[in-house]
């Protein structure tokens, strides 16, 4: 009770809780409305233009085989998630901001989790809008009437993390799991000397970009468990005429 008697402003009392008085009436002025609108427009514009299919070749946004070119893909994809549900290796996941705000929740491969199964075309079969075309296995693999397989990207070896290159340690996992025929990953056998001067032979892996389809099984199975020593990027994908490896461009472009 002493606290009530001692309070100099008389703010303490006993009884039921009363509704607090509104100190100030909210005022929504024209200036505030215009300011909020301008901020919202600038926010959306920033996300649509800073990172988008039109302004950036997104190395880590690897779309399913049969996907339309990025602009058309984003127009048709309704983000239903059907392709992700049927992926047998759990490789397809929804983007957050990897493809910009306009690409939010669209499917892309996370190859460290799973890979594109060599003979699988389920994602195109369940896509309801045609953002991912319903391709046949022959079209995907470049068999029969199809001259070239569909590529979703290209594998690159990080020699700073690859066990033979970085640590003189034998490893042939990526070549063993490569599904193409002939294999896109091949070896050079070299004789090296260890730190004690003892000679030994090691197999060093290399990638043939003209054979790589970007399936990602090499990245999934790489024994370097955190950041894989071989990784897939979207460069070289069949669906894009711009996202190409420099040396694969027409000769007339190389001369200029």
N, C-alpha and C positions, 0 to 999 in steps of 0.2 A: 504493500500500500504506500510505502514511503516514496516510491518513484512517481506516483500520481501527484502527491503533495509537493514534491520537489521540482516537477517539470515547470520551467519558467514560462512556457508558451501555452500550457494547458492542453497539449496535444494528446495526452494519454487519458483513457477513460475505460470503463467496463460497460459491456452491453453488446447488442448484435452488431454485426459488421454492416456499415452503411455503404452505399455505392459511392465511389470516388467522384468528385466533381471534375468535369472537363476543364482543364486549365485554359485551353485556348481552342477556339473553333477552327477546324481545318479549312483552309482556304485553297481552292484549286484555281489559281489564276491562269489567264491566257498564256502568260510568259512561261509558267511551269509546264503547261501542256505542250507548248511548242518545243520547249527544251527537251522534254522526255521523248517526244516523237523524233526529233533530230538525232538524239542519242541512239534510239532503237534502230533507225535507218542506217546510221553509221556503223553500228555493231554488225548488222546483217551484211552490209556491203563489204565490210572488212573480211568477214569469214568467207564470203562468196568469191572475193577477188584475190585474197592473199594466198590461199592454197586451194586450187581447184583444178579440174581436168583441163581447163583452158590455159592455165598459167604455169603448171608444174608437171613434170614427168615424175610420178610418185614411185620411187624405187621399191618401197615396201608394200605397196598396194597391188597385190598379185590376184587377179580375178580368175574365176573358174574357167576351164576350157570351154570355148564356144561363146564367151561373153562378147557383147557388142563393143565397138569402140567406146571409150569412156563417156563422152558426151551423151551418146545414145543410150548407153547402159544406165546412166543416172536418170535419164528421162523415163525409162521404162521400168526400172526396178522399183517395186512397191514395198520392199523391205519386209516381206512376209516371213522370211526365215525358212522356207521349205527346203531350199538347197542345203542349208546348214544341218537340218534335221536328218536328211538322207545320206549325208557324207559318211562313208563307211569307216574312215580313219579319223574322224573328228577334226579335220584340217580346216574346214571353213568356219569362220567366226565373224561377228558383226564388227564393222569399223566403229571407232569413236570419232576422233578428229583426224585420223590418218589421211582421209580423202577430203578433208574440208567439211564444212557444215552441211553442204548439199549432199555429201556422200555418207552422212551419218547413218549407221546401222545397215549399210550395204555389205554384202559378203566379200571376204578376202581370205587368202590363205595365211595361216600362221604355221609355217613349215616346221618349226621346232616342236610343235604339238603333234602334227600329222602331215601326211603327204597326199598328193593326188594319185589315187590308185590307177595303175597303168591302163587297165581295161574298163574303167568305170566311167559312165556317162549319165549317172542318175540325176545330177544337178540340173542338166538341161531338160530332162524328161519331166521334172516336177515344176519347173519355172512356169508360172501362169501367164506371164506377159511377153515372153520371148526376149527378155534382157539377157538370158543365157539361152542360146539356141539349142534345140533338140538335135544334137549331133549323134552320128553312129560311131561305133568303136573303130570302124575302118577309117572314117574321116579323122577321128582323133589321132590315130596312129599312122596315118598316111599310107594306108594299104588299099589294094584294089584299084579303083579309079582315081584315088587321091594320091598325088605325087609327094606331098610333104605333110608331116605330122603337125598337129596344132601345138604351138609352144606358148606357155604362159609366162616364161621368163628364162633366165640363164643362171647357171651356177658359177660362182666365183670362189676360188680358194684363197683363204687368208693365210699366207705363208708364215706370218708371225704367230699363228696359233696351230697350224697344221703340224702334227707330231713328227713326221719325217723331216720337214723343213726346219722346224723350230727347236726340236729336241733330239734329233738323230734317233728317233724311236720308230720301229716298224709299225705301220698301220695301213691296211688296205681295205678298210670297211667301205668307203665311198665307192670304190671301183666294184667291189663285190655286189653291192645292192643296186647299182645302176641298171635299170631295166631295158634300156634301148639296145638295139642290135644293128650295127656294132655299138659297143658301149661308148657313151659320151665321155666317160672318164677313163683315162689310160695312164700308163706308167712309163717313166724313164728310170732305168736302173743305173745307179751311179755308185762308184766306189768312194767312200769317204774315210776319214780318219777321226777317231774319237779323241777325247781330250788327253788320252794317254798315248796317242800315236798309233793305236791299233787300227788296221784297216778292216772295213766291213762293207758289204753291199746293201744298199737301201733302195726301195721303190718309191719314187717321188710322183705324186698324182698330178695330172693336168686335165683340163677340160677342153673338149672340142666343141666350140659354140654352135657349129652347124649341125651337130647331132643332139645337143642338149635340148630337152623339152621343158625344163623347169619344173619337173614333177615334185622335187623337193625331198625324195626319200633319202638322198645323201645327207641333207641337212638334218633330217629327223634322226637318222641313225648314227650321226657323227659322235664318237665317244668323248669328245671334249664337251662336257656336260652343260656348261653355262652358255657361253656364246660360241656357237658351232664354228669350226674351222673352215667349213664350206657352207656358203649361204646363197640363197636364191634372191635375185632382184628381178623387177619386171622388164628390164631391158631385153629386147629381142622378142617380145611377145608378138604373136602372129596378128593380133587384132589391130595393131598400131603401125602406121607407116612412119611415124616420127620417133617413137621410142625404140631406136635401133642402136646396135653397136657400131661405132664410127667406121670400122673397117668393112662393114657390110653395106655401107652406102654405095650408090652408083659411082663408078669411076670418075664421071664428069664432075661430081661434087668434090672428090678428093683432089682434083687438079686445080680447082679454083682457090 
